[in-house]
Amino acid sequence: MLRIGVIGPSEKEIAEFINKITEKKQIEHAMLKFYSGIYGEIEVVSVVCGVCKVNASIATQVLIDKFDVTHIILIGVAGALSSQLEVGDIVISSEVAYHDVASGILTEYHPWMEDIYFKADGKLIELSMEAASSLVATSKFYTGRIITGETFITHKEREYLVQQFNPLCVDMESASVAHTCYVNRIPFVVIRSMSDNADEKSSEQFKINAETAAQNSIKVVEGLIIKLSLSLV
């Protein structure tokens, strides 16, 4: 059985995907609306989780416990930290980490990780890259590290985060989705489009660019789901 959970932090980051689900049923859990149905020929369950780490974790756990999803994909927008990234470019996660959680918390306590990085699923990364490469668009795609914390980044913080983590981009949900998938042994991948440059203007840029930039991550997840279904035939 293949059942894909697709999460977006806000409606503007995922509504277009939800609208394409057929045989759609809406079910509420934990004050969240989950939309189950079919995309292509694959069972999917999608949700607008809300912004921030705890909201994303709640939605992820409900997808696992109540809907028995086999894979989880987080989509949406993010702030670019790498100088090579431009607005609209796509980042596919190779691994994900918190930038606002002390490293020992995850290695010395539950879930006793070897390091602070949650590794995305290799097959999902591969198929996401194939889906991204087949898009006819001016935007580019990259695979690499994503970091998560609950704040818009200032210029001074940006320099520190680049030195400390060498990430491609930053957001407010990816690490918590990855963390929840890790302890439940559920394969995951994150697909983010760049909405801003993660600096003192990021909040303003996000409001202007988020909906347009999100279209790219939606296109990639649609291609990924089709390729995942074909890979299992």
N, C-alpha and C positions, 0 to 999 in steps of 0.2 A: 504494500500500500504506500502511495505517495500522497502526502497532504502538506502543502506549503503554507506557512504562516508569513504574511507580508505586513510589516509594521511601518507606519509613518508618523512622525511626531505631530504634524499639523495637517489639517484638511488640504491646504494648498500643496502639500508635499506628496499626497497620495490619492486625492479624490478622483483624479482621472483614471487611475487603476481600478479603484473600487467600482466606478461607473461601468467598467467593461466586464465585471463579473456577471455571469449568467446563472440562472436558477438560484438567485440570491435570496438568502434568509438573514434577517437581522436578529441577533441574540445579545442580550445585555448581561454582563458580569462585571462586578467591581466598578460600577458606574461608567463602564466603557461599552461602546457599541461594536460588536464583532459581526463581520459580513462573511458568511460562508457560502460557497457556491463553486462554480466551474470557471476556470480561465483556460481557453483552448480545450484540452481534454483532461486537465489536471484539477483535482480538488484543491481549493485555496480557502484560506481564512484570513481576512484582512482587518486591520484596526488602526484607528487614529489614537495613538497612545497618550498624547499630550507631551509637552516639553519637560525635560529634566530626567535625571537618572531613575528615581523611584518610580515615576509613572511608566517609564519604559520597561522596568523590571516587572512591574505588576502585569502589564499587558503580555509580556513574554511568558510568564509563568502560567497565566490563564490559557494562553494558546497551547501550552504543553499539557496542562492538567485537564482542561475542559474539552479541547478540540483534538487532542492526540496528533498534533502536527509532527511531521518527520524531519522537516527542515525549516529554518527561519531566515528570512531576508529582511534587513532593515534598509529602508531607502529614505531619501530626502536630500537636504542641502547641508553644507558645512562651510567653515571658514578656512581659506587656503593659508597654509603656513610655509609651504615650499615656494620659492621664488619662480619656479618653472610653471606653476599653476595659474590659469586665468579663469575669470568668471565663466561658468558653464562647463569647464573641464570636469571629468569624472574620476573619482578615486574609488578603487575596489580594494577592500581591506585585505592585507596579508596577515596582520595582527592588530590588536586593539589594546589600549591601556588607559587607566585613569591618570590624569595629570594632577589631580587634587586629592589623592589618597596616598598616604605614606606607604612606601614599598613593603615594609615589614608586615603590614596588616594582612596582605594576601599570601605572603610566604611563611610567616610564623604562626598564623591562625588559619582557620577555615577559609578557603579550600586548600591550603598548604601547597601553593603552586611553586614550581621551580624558579620562576621569575614573574615579573609583573604583566607579561603579555599573554593575552588570550589569542590563540591561533585560529584563524578562519579555516573553513574546510577547503581542502585542496581541490576537490572536484568542482565545488561551487565557484571557487576563484577562477579555475580554468574555463568553465562555461560562461562566467560573467565576462571574462576577457574576450571570448569568442563573440558574445553578443555585442559588446561594446565596439569591437573592431569592425563589425558588419554594419554599424550605423553610418548613414550618409549624413555627415554633419561636419562643421568646422571645428567642433570641440574635440579635444584629445582625451585619452584615458590613461591612467597610471594605476599601478598596483603597489601598495605600501602600507605604512603604519598610520593608523588613526588614533588620536588621543581624545579623551572626554573629560569635561569638567563643567561645572554649572556657573559659567560666567562668560560674558562677552570679553574678548581679549583686548588689552591695551597694547600700545607699541612696546612698552618696556617688558610686559609679560610675554609678548611674542618672542622677543630675542631669547629670553630665558628658556621658553618651551622648546624652541628650535635646538638650542645647545644641549638641553637635558634629554630630549627624546628623539630628535631627528625625525619628526613626523611629516607627513604630507599635508594633513589637515586636522582640524579640531571641531568637535561638536559637543552636544550635551546629553547624548543617549547611547552611543555605540558601545562603550565599555560595559554598561549595565546590562544591555541585551546580551553581549558576549559572555559576561559573567554568569548570567542566568542559564544560558545555553551550555556553558562549560560544566556547571554542577549537575545539569540534567542530561549530559552527554548527547546534546542535539547539535548537529552540524549547522553552522551559520555562515553568512557573509554579509558585509555592509557595502552598500553602493551609494555613494554620496556625490552630488554635483556641487560645484563651488558657487556660492552666492555672494561671497565677500572675501576680503583679504585679512580677516582676523586681526584688526587693529582698532584704533579709537573710532573709526568710522564704520565699523562692522555692523552695528545695530541699524544704522541708517541704510547701508548697502543691502542688508538682509531684507528689509521691508520692500526695497525697490526690485531686487533681483530674484527673490526666493521662488516665486511661482514659475517664472520662466526657466530658471536653472533646474528646478525640480523635474521638468519634462524630460531631461536627459537621463536622470536616474530611473524614471518610470519606464522609458524606452528600453533601458538595459535589463530591468527586472522582467519585462514582458518577453524579451528575447531569451533570457536565462531560463524562464519557466518552460518555454517551448523546447529549448535544447535539452533541458533536464528530462522532459517527457520522452523525447526521441532517444536519449541515451539509455533509457530503461526498456525500450522495445526489444 
